[in-house]
Amino acid sequence: MLLERVEHPSWTSNAYLVSDGTHGFIVDSNGVEDPLARIVEEQGIELTHVLITHGDGDHVVNPERWGVPVVTSFSEPVQSGTLQIRGLETPGHAREHWALLVDDTDCFTGDCLFKGTVGGTGNGGPDGYANQVDSIMRTLMSLPHETRIHPGHTLPSTIGDEWERNPFIRIWRGLDPEGTAPCRVRGDDATLILFGPDYDGTHKAWVRYPDGRDAIVGGSQIER
């Protein structure tokens, strides 16, 4: 399997080219895919689809540029040459969000799961946090630990590495304690359960509001 990644210099969002050497597909559109286009042309790859994990603007800049079907919902597997892609429903970061499992070895996780952190839940609706936990712990963490993950931002990882090292997952597994420090989130009182890393070198926070609601938000929203 040929797998190439380009990262947007400002947004850090990824676009991917995946190919069996003859046919291939694009995952997400970040607006800087020209290096992928050159590989397609140089290697004579026949593109079959553009597959979109979710509809955030930094992932769907111009998917129509490739002149092939753009797929945004996955009720059945997609075939690209010898590669089979299965969509896994992973809502939480967005109300409609998909992880894309290719040949049971590589999973494109969009903004659900990253190396060392997880996606925010602000656009996931009233059940965003609960859905995010379910998408990660029930759906993604049920994959074999050797499964490679390719997130919507920055660097790859594996299911096994995230199972062992991701601080959010470690608390959800009951390995590490929840935090209890008070904080404010955009002026609202909350409890800071975890102030963890984010994919871009900043921070991501898990907070709990007095009414019992949980959320995952950007660390810049936290006042302590």
Secondary structure, 3 states (H helix, E strand, C coil): CEEEEEECCCCCEEEEEEECCCEEEEECECCCCHHHHHHHHHHCCEEEEEECCCCCCCCECCHHHHCCCEECCCCCCEEECCEEEEEEECCCCECCCEEEEECCCEEEEECCEECCEECCCCECCCCHHHHHHHHHHHHHHHCCCCCEEEECECCCEEHHHHHHHCHHHHHHCCCCCCCCEEEEECCEEEEEEEEEECCCCCEEEEEECCCCCEEEEEHHHEEC
